[in-house]
């Protein structure tokens, strides 16, 4: 094997096989044997792996099927062996490189239950009709005492944020405000039209059903990307034909950007579900920015603007533990929502009434010691260190020019390897690689980075689950010849988890539990563990993950999610193991047990996930390794939550002061935010004036196209229209992941044509039988005219001009190509 940078830069590693510069192999078994000399009491297990196919290792489509069948799964509730996930527009806006796939998901149904396909899954409400007739009498929505208190200012037409715990009935409060609003508009002979904004389609369907049930005399319609795609029904076509619109926020924002809907003034009331997200670059904030433009720049009277109602379980304090900082965070959220009132349950009687419905759980932090001796971790870390050493010793890196010498200090084994913090280190590492000018250096480093990322993921799963679960992740890099597990050391955290599940769930057949984890890989690993453990398999655990990935990569379809929740409610699955998608908003049955397993985030999520423990005498645990930052973070979240409880009454007194101090401060905060937004827009405009930026394959640095060759469809999908660029790419057709109403289809796989690379760069857009490369931004290195390279996560951060593309223009390009043919 030639020993030069160009070849070594493309060396990929089989599982636990490190290819050293002298081309000798050292396997994991060698390291175990070596470790046993010093630790003879350790029970051994051996793993012998062989390298992957070189073609595959060089970045082509990874091996899709493992050589051995996994244990039968009882967790997957939707059985779509040939289905690809339907992408909602709110996901597509920042996820242009739709991941095509050739994998087929192998699913098993429990008791041969029948589920609905996406096409059969109707997104309807009972009142989605042109004419409801006159046979439905409108009845006042009844409220509990504390709900009446929450609804008071909103029913008076004020802009409000309603803050109340999970399961307290905030949606019912919102419907009461909506009912009063529509009646008032009718009495005034004015247009009454409401849009209820949510973050995803599952929430849109859920909230749409509630609105239709509670407001049967008004016409309610749910809109999401799938309604546009499957039903060919556009939001803007129904403005005069419905009263209440429950819409995914990204779809509404896209409609505003495309001028399909002229202004937020098309609606008389806007409800924001989970409004605490109205911060920074969130889509809620982008929508409200247009509202504030009308208020501050066009001086539209408040009576001519839509009423704003926000719903949330907590505004949070932005992770701050100082009162002033926490107060400023709350004020900023209120300013973003133009809220004049903060509505909470405040009187002694209503507080006592709320407690009867909130059922706060008993909380406990459970530190658990890790494995006493971890040979698996030792071996993988040693391999990772050798890989970092190899990078720094490679001639291209060692002899780097002065402009690139900074990479030598970065290519060092980080202490965070094997943890969540390595993910951020890796993101910074990618940015650093993009800035390296030498193509040879990038070709040496990036293949190593890709494998290190996978090893890190495996170590994270190994830390919290079993060795065999970590091996399942690493099988993508190798074909196992022999796997033997003799007396595999048990994970102490799993022992603790088993103890809790047996005590709380197994003894009570009506009990339900949810375990929150950080990643879909860990969710799948824990589901396998539960369903393969004799004492726990009766729980028939199911995973509950998001729609942001294809089903074959651990994501779920919307109907799969719906079935998972229904089967959980019915008791066919008594344990859900969920990622963050289940933390807020979704209507999940009453739980006796909620566990956050090696995963915490902020004070808002803490409150919301704890709110899932709704049953009487329920329990809330946080399980983490002794000395872990997670325990410290949860304690900080507890302090933040208590600080929020202290700040809210003081803020309410300030807001309600008759001297109108809040009105003045509100305007001042909004003006400052708007000026900063305008300043950033000017900076972006300067950057966007740049043309001629080079887009290179991040892995091999091959030129793919120039920025002038890229067009943007619907503000979201970035396609290459230059025919010459297609010679540098491999376009593979595949199943359609998403289809526009205009007929554009997105799917398949886009690969770099360099034979020594062939990394995936995106997918394929097909329109009128003509194919266009569809770019996934994270797979590209962007080089400006000065020669400086960068890597970007979001298209709105790219520092060059990219032209919008209408379907009329796309038709013209297609016609031109057909004429040439």
C-alpha positions in Angstrom: 0.0 0.0 0.0 1.5 3.3 -1.0 2.3 5.5 2.0 1.4 9.0 0.9 -1.0 11.7 2.1 -3.4 11.3 -0.8 -4.0 7.6 -0.2 -3.9 7.7 3.6 -6.3 10.6 3.5 -8.9 8.2 2.2 -8.2 5.3 4.5 -11.4 4.3 6.4 -11.3 2.1 9.4 -13.1 -1.2 10.0 -14.6 -1.6 13.4 -11.9 -1.3 16.0 -9.2 -1.7 13.4 -6.7 1.1 13.2 -4.5 1.3 10.1 -1.2 2.6 11.3 1.3 4.3 9.1 3.3 1.1 8.8 0.1 -0.6 7.5 0.0 -3.1 10.4 -3.4 -3.9 11.9 -4.2 -3.9 15.6 -7.6 -5.2 16.6 -9.8 -4.7 19.6 -9.1 -8.2 20.7 -5.4 -7.4 20.9 -6.2 -4.5 23.2 -8.4 -6.6 25.4 -5.7 -9.2 25.7 -3.2 -6.4 26.6 -5.6 -5.0 29.1 -6.2 -8.4 30.8 -2.5 -8.7 31.6 -3.1 -5.9 34.1 -6.7 -6.8 35.0 -6.9 -10.6 35.0 -10.1 -10.5 37.0 -12.0 -8.9 34.2 -14.4 -11.2 32.4 -13.6 -11.2 28.8 -15.5 -10.9 25.6 -13.9 -10.9 22.1 -14.7 -9.1 19.0 -13.0 -9.8 15.7 -14.0 -7.5 12.8 -12.9 -7.2 9.2 -12.6 -4.1 7.1 -15.4 -2.7 5.0 -15.4 -2.9 1.3 -13.0 -0.2 0.1 -15.5 1.3 -2.3 -18.0 1.7 0.4 -15.4 3.0 2.8 -14.4 5.7 0.4 -17.6 7.4 1.0 -20.2 5.8 -1.3 -23.5 4.6 0.0 -22.9 2.9 3.3 -23.8 -0.7 3.8 -27.5 -0.6 4.4 -28.2 -4.0 5.9 -26.4 -5.6 8.8 -25.1 -9.1 8.3 -27.0 -10.5 11.2 -30.7 -9.9 11.9 -31.5 -7.8 15.0 -33.8 -9.2 17.7 -37.5 -8.9 16.9 -38.8 -5.5 17.6 -42.0 -4.9 19.4 -41.7 -1.2 19.5 -42.4 0.0 15.9 -46.1 0.7 15.6 -46.4 1.8 12.0 -45.5 -0.8 9.4 -44.5 0.8 6.2 -41.8 -1.4 4.7 -41.6 0.7 1.6 -42.6 4.0 3.0 -40.5 7.2 3.1 -41.3 9.9 5.5 -43.5 12.8 4.4 -41.7 16.0 5.1 -43.6 18.9 6.6 -42.7 22.3 5.3 -41.7 23.4 8.7 -38.9 20.9 8.6 -37.9 21.6 5.0 -37.1 25.2 5.5 -33.8 24.6 7.1 -33.2 21.0 5.9 -32.6 21.4 2.1 -30.6 18.3 1.6 -33.4 15.8 1.9 -31.9 12.5 2.7 -32.9 9.9 0.1 -32.6 6.4 1.1 -32.5 2.9 -0.4 -33.1 1.2 3.0 -36.2 -0.7 3.7 -37.4 -0.6 7.3 -38.1 -3.9 8.8 -41.1 -3.6 11.2 -43.1 -6.1 13.1 -46.8 -5.5 14.1 -48.0 -6.6 17.5 -51.0 -8.9 17.2 -51.1 -8.1 13.4 -52.7 -4.7 14.1 -53.6 -2.6 11.1 -52.4 1.0 10.8 -52.9 3.8 8.3 -50.5 4.8 5.7 -49.7 8.5 5.3 -51.9 8.8 2.2 -54.8 7.2 4.1 -54.2 9.4 7.2 -56.8 12.2 6.8 -55.9 15.6 8.2 -59.5 16.6 8.8 -61.6 18.1 11.5 -65.3 17.6 12.0 -66.0 21.2 11.1 -63.9 21.4 8.0 -66.9 22.1 5.8 -68.1 24.9 3.5 -71.4 25.2 5.3 -72.1 23.8 8.8 -75.8 24.4 8.4 -78.0 25.8 11.2 -78.5 22.6 13.2 -75.7 23.3 15.6 -76.4 25.5 18.5 -73.5 27.5 19.9 -72.9 26.9 23.6 -70.6 28.8 25.8 -67.4 27.0 26.5 -67.4 26.1 30.2 -64.3 26.8 32.2 -63.1 25.9 35.7 -62.5 28.8 38.0 -58.8 29.0 37.5 -59.3 28.8 33.7 -61.7 31.8 33.8 -58.9 33.7 35.6 -56.4 32.7 32.9 -58.9 33.8 30.1 -60.1 37.1 31.5 -57.8 39.7 29.8 -57.7 37.7 26.6 -61.5 37.7 26.4 -61.3 41.5 26.8 -59.3 41.7 23.6 -55.9 42.3 25.1 -52.6 40.8 23.9 -51.7 38.2 26.5 -49.4 35.3 27.4 -51.2 32.6 29.3 -48.9 30.7 31.6 -50.2 27.5 33.3 -48.9 24.0 34.0 -49.2 21.1 31.6 -52.6 19.4 31.8 -54.3 22.6 33.1 -56.3 23.1 29.9 -54.5 26.0 28.2 -56.0 25.0 24.8 -59.5 25.2 26.3 -58.7 28.7 27.6 -57.5 29.7 24.1 -60.7 28.3 22.6 -62.8 30.4 25.0 -60.8 33.5 24.0 -61.4 32.6 20.4 -65.1 32.1 20.9 -65.5 35.5 22.6 -63.4 37.1 19.8 -65.4 35.7 16.9 -68.7 36.7 18.6 -67.4 40.2 19.2 -66.3 40.6 15.5 -69.7 39.3 14.4 -71.5 41.8 16.6 -69.3 44.6 15.2 -69.9 43.4 11.6 -66.2 43.0 11.1 -64.0 40.2 9.7 -63.2 37.6 12.3 -60.5 35.1 11.2 -58.2 33.2 13.6 -54.9 31.4 13.0 -53.6 29.0 15.6 -49.9 28.4 15.1 -48.1 25.3 16.2 -44.6 23.9 15.6 -45.4 20.6 13.8 -48.1 18.6 12.1 -48.8 16.3 15.0 -49.6 19.3 17.2 -51.7 20.9 14.3 -53.9 17.8 14.1 -54.2 17.6 17.9 -55.1 21.2 18.4 -57.4 21.2 15.3 -59.5 18.4 16.8 -59.8 20.3 20.1 -60.9 23.5 18.3 -63.5 21.6 16.2 -64.9 19.9 19.3 -65.1 23.0 21.4 -66.2 25.4 18.6 -68.6 23.3 16.5 -70.3 26.4 15.0 -67.2 27.7 13.4 -65.4 26.1 10.4 -62.0 24.8 11.4 -59.3 23.6 9.0 -55.8 22.2 9.7 -53.0 23.1 7.4 -49.5 21.6 7.1 -47.1 20.7 4.4 -49.0 17.4 3.9 -52.3 19.2 3.3 -50.6 21.2 0.6 -48.9 18.1 -0.9 -51.5 15.4 -0.6 -54.7 17.3 -0.9 -53.4 20.1 -3.1 -55.2 22.5 -0.8 -53.5 25.9 -0.2 -53.9 27.9 3.0 -54.4 31.2 1.0 -57.2 29.7 -1.1 -59.4 29.1 2.0 -59.1 32.5 3.8 -62.7 33.4 2.9 -64.0 29.9 3.4 -63.0 29.0 7.0 -63.0 30.8 10.4 -60.3 29.0 12.3 -57.0 27.8 10.8 -54.7 25.6 12.7 -51.4 25.8 10.9 -47.7 24.8 11.2 -45.8 28.0 11.8 -43.2 27.4 9.1 -46.0 27.0 6.4 -47.5 30.3 7.5 -44.1 32.0 7.4 -43.3 30.6 4.0 -46.7 31.9 2.7 -45.9 35.4 4.1 -42.4 35.3 2.5 -43.8 34.3 -0.9 -46.6 36.9 -0.6 -49.2 34.2 -1.0 -50.6 35.9 2.1 -50.0 39.6 2.1 -49.8 40.3 5.8 -50.6 39.1 9.3 -53.5 41.5 9.1 -55.4 38.9 7.1 -56.2 37.5 10.6 -57.9 39.2 13.5 -56.4 36.9 16.1 -53.2 34.9 16.2 -52.6 32.2 18.8 -49.1 30.9 19.4 -48.8 27.5 21.0 -45.7 27.1 23.2 -44.9 30.8 22.8 -41.8 30.6 24.9 -40.0 29.7 21.6 -40.6 33.3 20.4 -36.9 34.2 20.8 -33.9 34.7 18.5 -34.3 33.2 15.1 -37.3 31.0 15.8 -40.1 31.1 13.2 -42.5 32.6 15.8 -40.2 35.5 16.1 -40.0 35.9 12.3 -43.8 36.1 12.1 -44.0 38.6 15.0 -41.2 40.7 13.4 -43.7 41.3 10.5 -46.3 42.3 13.1 -43.8 44.7 14.8 -43.0 46.2 11.4 -46.6 47.2 11.0 -46.8 48.6 14.6 -43.4 50.4 14.7 -42.6 51.3 11.1 -45.9 51.6 9.4 -47.6 53.0 12.5 -50.7 50.9 12.1 -53.2 51.4 14.9 -53.4 48.6 17.5 -57.1 48.2 16.7 -56.2 47.3 13.1 -53.6 44.7 14.2 -54.5 41.1 15.1 -54.9 40.3 18.7 -52.0 38.1 20.0 -52.5 35.2 22.5 -49.5 33.1 23.6 -49.7 29.8 25.5 -47.0 28.3 27.5 -46.2 26.3 30.6 -43.3 28.5 31.4 -41.6 31.6 30.0 -38.3 30.5 31.6 -35.5 32.7 32.7 -33.1 32.0 29.9 -31.0 29.7 32.1 -30.1 32.6 34.3 -30.0 32.4 38.1 -29.8 36.1 38.8 -33.1 37.9 39.2 -32.4 40.9 37.0 -31.2 38.7 34.1 -34.2 36.4 34.5 -36.6 39.3 34.5 -35.0 40.8 31.4 -35.5 37.5 29.6 -39.2 37.4 30.5 -39.7 41.0 29.4 -38.0 40.2 26.0 -40.4 37.3 25.4 -43.3 39.5 26.2 -42.0 42.2 23.9 -41.6 39.7 21.1 -45.2 38.7 21.6 -46.4 42.4 22.1 -48.0 41.1 25.3 -49.7 43.6 27.6 -50.7 41.0 30.3 -49.1 37.9 31.8 -52.0 35.7 32.8 -51.4 33.2 35.6 -53.5 31.5 38.4 -53.1 34.0 41.3 -55.9 33.9 43.8 -55.8 31.4 46.8 -59.0 29.6 45.8 -58.0 29.1 42.1 -54.4 28.1 43.1 -55.9 25.4 45.3 -58.2 24.3 42.5 -55.4 24.1 40.0 -53.4 21.8 42.4 -56.2 19.2 42.2 -55.7 18.9 38.5 -51.9 19.4 38.2 -50.9 16.5 40.4 -47.2 17.5 40.8 -45.0 14.4 41.0 -42.5 13.4 43.7 -39.0 14.3 42.4 -35.6 12.7 43.0 -32.1 12.9 41.5 -30.5 9.5 41.3 -26.7 9.5 40.9 -25.4 6.1 39.8 -21.8 5.0 39.6 -20.4 4.0 36.2 -18.7 0.8 35.2 -15.8 0.0 37.6 -13.6 -1.1 34.7 -14.5 -0.3 31.1 -12.4 -2.2 28.6 -14.6 -1.2 25.7 -14.2 2.5 26.5 -10.4 2.1 27.0 -10.0 0.3 23.7 -12.0 2.8 21.7 -10.4 5.8 23.2 -7.0 4.4 22.5 -7.9 3.9 18.9 -9.3 7.4 18.7 -6.0 8.8 20.2 -4.0 6.9 17.6 -6.2 8.4 14.9 -5.6 11.9 16.2 -1.8 11.1 16.4 -1.9 9.9 12.9 -3.5 13.1 11.7 -0.9 15.3 13.4 2.0 13.1 12.1 0.8 13.0 8.5 3.3 14.9 6.3 0.7 17.2 4.9 -0.4 18.3 8.4 3.1 18.2 9.9 4.5 20.4 7.1 1.6 22.7 6.9 2.1 26.2 5.5 2.0 29.1 8.0 -1.7 29.9 7.1 -2.7 26.4 8.0 -0.5 25.6 11.0 -3.5 26.4 13.3 -4.9 23.0 12.4 -2.0 21.2 14.1 -3.1 22.4 17.6 -6.8 21.5 16.9 -6.0 17.9 15.8 -5.5 16.7 19.4 -7.5 14.2 21.3 -10.2 16.1 23.2 -11.1 15.2 26.8 -14.8 15.4 25.7 -14.5 12.3 23.4 -17.3 9.8 24.2 -19.7 12.5 25.5 -22.3 14.9 24.3 -19.8 17.8 24.5 -17.7 16.1 21.7 -20.6 16.9 19.4 -19.9 20.6 19.8 -16.2 20.1 19.5 -16.8 18.2 16.3 -18.9 21.1 14.9 -16.1 23.5 15.7 -13.6 21.1 14.1 -15.6 21.1 10.9 -15.5 24.8 10.8 -11.8 24.8 11.3 -11.3 22.2 8.5 -13.3 24.4 6.1 -10.8 27.3 6.8 -7.8 25.2 5.9 -6.4 26.2 2.5 -4.5 23.0 1.7 -6.6 20.5 -0.1 -4.2 17.7 0.9 -4.6 18.5 4.6 -8.4 18.5 4.3 -8.2 15.1 2.5 -6.2 13.6 5.4 -8.4 15.0 8.2 -12.0 14.7 7.1 -12.2 10.9 6.7 -10.8 10.6 10.2 -13.3 13.1 11.5 -16.2 11.1 10.0 -15.1 7.9 11.7 -14.3 9.6 15.0 -17.8 11.0 15.0 -19.3 7.5 14.7 -17.0 6.1 17.4 -18.1 8.9 19.7 -21.7 8.0 19.1 -21.0 4.4 19.9 -19.3 5.3 23.1 -22.2 7.5 24.1 -24.6 4.6 23.6 -22.2 2.2 25.4 -22.0 4.5 28.4 -25.8 4.4 28.9 -26.8 1.0 27.4 -25.0 -2.2 26.5 -21.9 -3.1 24.5 -23.9 -4.9 21.9 -25.9 -1.7 21.3 -22.7 0.2 20.7 -21.6 -2.5 18.3 -24.8 -2.2 16.3 -23.9 1.5 15.5 -20.4 0.6 14.5 -21.5 -2.2 12.2 -22.0 0.4 9.5 -18.2 0.5 9.2 -17.5 -3.2 9.2 -18.8 -6.7 8.6 -18.5 -8.8 11.8 -17.0 -12.3 11.4 -17.3 -13.3 15.1 -19.1 -11.8 18.0 -19.0 -13.5 21.4 -20.2 -12.0 24.6 -19.2 -14.1 27.7 -20.6 -12.6 30.9 -20.8 -9.1 29.5 -20.4 -6.7 32.4 -23.7 -5.1 33.3 -24.2 -1.3 33.1 -25.0 -0.1 36.7 -27.4 2.5 35.3 -29.4 -0.2 33.6 -29.5 -2.1 36.9 -31.0 1.0 38.6 -33.4 1.5 35.7 -34.6 -2.1 35.9 -35.1 -1.8 39.6 -37.3 1.4 39.2 -39.4 -0.1 36.3 -40.0 -3.3 38.3 -41.1 -1.4 41.4 -43.3 1.2 39.7 -44.7 -0.4 36.5 -44.5 -4.2 36.8 -46.5 -4.3 40.0 -49.3 -2.2 38.6 -50.7 -3.3 35.3 -52.5 0.1 34.8 -49.3 2.1 35.3 -47.5 3.9 32.4 -44.0 5.4 32.1 -41.9 7.6 29.9 -38.2 7.7 29.7 -36.7 10.7 28.0 -33.3 10.3 26.3 -31.2 12.6 24.1 -30.8 10.6 20.9 -32.8 8.2 18.8 -30.0 5.7 18.9 -30.2 5.5 22.7 -34.0 5.3 22.5 -33.8 2.3 20.2 -31.1 0.7 22.3 -33.1 1.0 25.5 -36.2 -0.4 23.8 -34.2 -3.5 22.7 -32.9 -3.8 26.2 -36.3 -3.7 27.9 -37.9 -6.1 25.4 -35.0 -8.5 25.7 -35.0 -8.5 29.5 -37.1 -11.2 31.0 -38.3 -9.2 34.0 -39.3 -6.2 31.8 -40.5 -7.6 28.5 -44.1 -7.5 29.7 -43.9 -3.7 29.4 -43.6 -4.1 25.7 -41.6 -0.8 25.4 -41.9 1.4 22.3 -39.7 4.2 21.1 -41.2 7.6 20.3 -38.9 9.7 18.1 -39.3 12.7 15.7 -40.1 12.9 12.0 -36.8 14.7 11.3 -35.1 11.5 9.9 -36.2 8.7 7.6 -37.8 5.7 9.4 -34.8 3.6 8.5 -32.6 6.1 10.3 -34.7 6.0 13.5 -37.3 8.6 12.7 -41.1 7.9 12.8 -43.9 8.8 10.5 -46.8 11.0 11.7 -49.1 8.0 11.7 -46.5 5.9 13.5 -46.4 8.6 16.2 -50.2 8.7 16.4 -50.4 5.0 16.8 -47.6 4.9 19.4 -49.5 7.4 21.6 -52.8 5.5 21.1 -51.3 2.1 21.9 -49.6 3.7 24.9 -53.0 5.0 26.1 -54.6 1.7 25.5 -51.9 -0.2 27.5 -50.5 -2.3 24.6 -47.3 -0.4 25.3 -46.8 0.6 28.9 -43.4 2.2 28.5 -42.4 4.9 26.0 -38.8 5.7 25.4 -38.8 9.1 23.8 -36.6 11.9 22.5 -37.4 15.6 22.9 -40.4 15.4 20.5 -42.5 14.2 23.4 -41.4 16.9 25.9 -44.0 19.5 25.1 -47.4 20.0 23.5 -48.4 16.4 22.5 -51.4 15.0 24.4 -49.8 12.0 26.2 -51.8 9.8 28.6 -51.5 10.2 32.3 -48.2 8.7 33.5 -47.1 7.3 36.8 -43.4 7.5 36.1 -41.2 10.0 34.2 -37.5 9.4 34.0 -34.9 11.7 32.4 -32.1 9.3 31.6 -28.7 11.0 31.2 -30.5 13.9 29.6 -31.5 17.4 30.8 -31.8 20.7 29.0 -33.4 23.8 30.5 -35.9 24.9 33.1 -38.8 25.0 30.7 -38.2 21.4 29.5 -37.8 20.3 33.1 -41.2 21.7 33.9 -42.9 20.3 30.8 -41.5 16.8 31.0 -42.3 16.7 34.7 -45.8 17.6 33.7 -46.1 14.3 31.8 -46.3 12.6 35.2 -50.0 13.4 35.6 -51.3 10.4 37.5 -51.9 10.7 41.2 -48.8 9.9 43.4 -46.6 9.9 40.2 -42.8 9.9 40.3 -40.1 12.0 38.4 -36.5 10.8 38.4 -33.3 12.1 36.9 -30.8 9.2 36.4 -27.2 10.2 35.7 -23.7 9.0 36.5 -22.1 10.2 39.7 -20.2 13.4 39.2 -21.9 14.1 35.9 -22.6 17.6 34.7 -26.2 16.5 34.1 -26.9 16.4 37.9 -25.5 19.8 38.3 -27.5 21.1 35.4 -30.7 19.7 36.8 -30.1 21.4 40.1 -29.5 24.6 38.3 -32.7 24.1 36.4 -34.5 23.7 39.7 -33.1 27.0 40.9 -34.1 28.7 37.7 -37.6 27.4 38.0 -37.9 28.7 41.6 -36.5 32.0 40.4 -39.2 32.2 37.7 -41.8 31.6 40.4 -40.5 34.6 42.3 -40.2 36.9 39.3 -43.7 36.4 37.8 -45.7 38.1 40.6 -43.3 41.1 40.6 -43.5 41.4 36.8 -47.3 41.2 36.9 -47.4 44.1 39.5 -45.1 46.2 37.3 -47.2 45.4 34.1 -50.5 46.3 35.8 -49.2 49.6 37.3 -51.7 52.3 36.2 -48.8 54.6 35.4 -48.2 52.6 32.2 -44.5 52.1 32.9 -44.7 48.7 31.0 -46.3 50.3 27.9 -43.3 52.6 27.6 -40.7 50.0 28.4 -42.4 47.6 26.0 -42.0 50.1 23.1 -38.4 50.8 24.1 -37.5 47.1 24.0 -39.3 46.6 20.7 -37.5 49.6 19.1 -34.1 48.3 20.2 -34.9 44.8 18.9 -36.1 46.2 15.6 -33.0 48.4 15.1 -30.7 45.4 15.8 -32.7 43.3 13.4 -32.4 46.0 10.7 -28.6 46.3 11.4 -28.2 42.6 10.9 -30.3 42.7 7.7 -28.0 45.4 6.3 -24.9 43.3 7.1 -26.5 40.3 5.4 -27.3 42.4 2.4 -23.6 43.4 2.1 -22.6 39.7 2.3 -25.2 38.7 -0.2 -23.9 41.1 -2.8 -20.9 38.8 -3.2 -21.0 36.5 -6.3 -18.8 33.7 -7.6 -18.3 31.8 -4.4 -17.1 28.2 -4.9 -19.0 25.3 -3.4 -16.7 22.3 -2.9 -17.3 18.8 -1.6 -16.4 19.0 2.1 -14.8 15.6 2.0 -12.5 15.7 -1.0 -12.5 19.5 -1.9 -13.6 18.8 -5.5 -15.3 21.8 -7.1 -19.0 21.2 -7.5 -20.4 24.5 -8.6 -20.4 28.3 -8.2 -22.9 30.3 -6.2 -24.1 31.7 -9.5 -25.2 28.2 -10.5 -27.5 27.8 -7.5 -31.2 28.7 -7.4 -33.6 28.7 -4.5 -37.1 27.2 -4.8 -39.7 28.5 -2.4 -37.0 30.0 -0.1 -36.1 26.5 1.0 -34.7 24.1 -1.7 -31.3 24.9 -3.2 -30.8 23.3 -6.6 -27.9 23.5 -9.2 -29.1 24.5 -12.6 -25.7 24.4 -14.4 -25.5 21.3 -16.6 -21.7 21.2 -16.4 -21.9 20.8 -12.6 -23.8 17.5 -13.1 -20.6 16.0 -14.6 -19.1 16.4 -11.1 -22.0 14.6 -9.4 -23.7 11.3 -9.4 -27.5 11.5 -9.3 -29.4 8.4 -8.1 -33.1 8.3 -8.3 -35.0 7.0 -5.3 -38.3 7.1 -3.5 -39.9 10.5 -3.4 -39.6 12.0 0.1 -41.6 15.1 -0.6 -43.6 16.5 -3.5 -44.5 20.2 -4.2 -48.1 21.0 -5.3 -46.5 22.3 -8.5 -45.1 18.9 -9.2 -41.4 19.1 -8.1 -40.4 15.9 -6.4 -37.5 15.6 -3.9 -35.7 12.3 -3.1 -32.9 10.0 -4.2 -29.3 10.5 -3.5 -26.7 13.0 -4.7 -23.0 11.9 -4.5 -19.7 13.4 -5.3 -18.4 12.0 -8.6 -14.8 11.8 -7.4 -14.1 8.0 -7.4 -12.0 8.3 -4.3 -14.7 10.1 -2.4 -18.4 9.6 -3.4 -19.7 11.1 -0.2 -23.4 12.0 -0.1 -23.9 15.7 -0.9 -27.7 15.9 -0.9 -30.6 14.5 -2.9 -32.3 15.0 -6.3 -35.1 17.4 -7.4 -37.1 16.0 -10.3 -39.4 18.3 -12.3 -41.1 17.5 -15.6 -38.8 14.5 -16.0 -35.7 16.7 -15.6 -33.3 16.2 -12.7 -31.6 18.9 -10.7 -29.0 18.3 -7.9 -30.5 19.3 -4.5 -27.8 20.5 -2.2 -27.4 19.6 1.5 -25.4 22.6 2.8 -23.5 20.8 5.6 -21.8 18.7 3.0 -20.1 21.6 1.2 -17.2 23.9 1.9 -18.0 27.5 0.7 -15.0 29.5 -0.6 -15.3 33.2 -1.2 -13.5 35.3 -3.8 -10.6 36.0 -1.4 -10.0 32.2 -1.1 -11.3 31.9 2.5 -13.3 28.7 3.1 -16.1 28.2 5.6 -18.7 25.6 6.6 -22.3 26.7 7.3 -25.2 25.0 9.0 -28.0 27.2 7.6 -28.5 28.8 4.2 -29.4 32.2 5.6 -25.8 32.4 7.0 -24.1 31.8 3.7 -22.1 34.9 2.7 -23.0 35.1 -1.0 -26.0 36.0 -3.1 -28.3 33.1 -4.1 -31.1 33.9 -6.5 -34.7 32.9 -6.0 -36.3 30.7 -8.5 -39.9 30.6 -9.5 -41.6 27.6 -11.1 -42.0 29.6 -14.3 -38.3 30.1 -14.4 -37.8 26.4 -13.7 -40.1 25.6 -16.6 -38.0 27.7 -18.9 -34.8 25.9 -17.9 -36.5 22.5 -18.5 -37.8 23.7 -21.9 -34.3 24.8 -22.9 -32.8 21.5 -22.0 -35.4 19.5 -23.8 -34.9 21.7 -26.9 -31.1 20.9 -26.8 -31.9 17.2 -26.6 
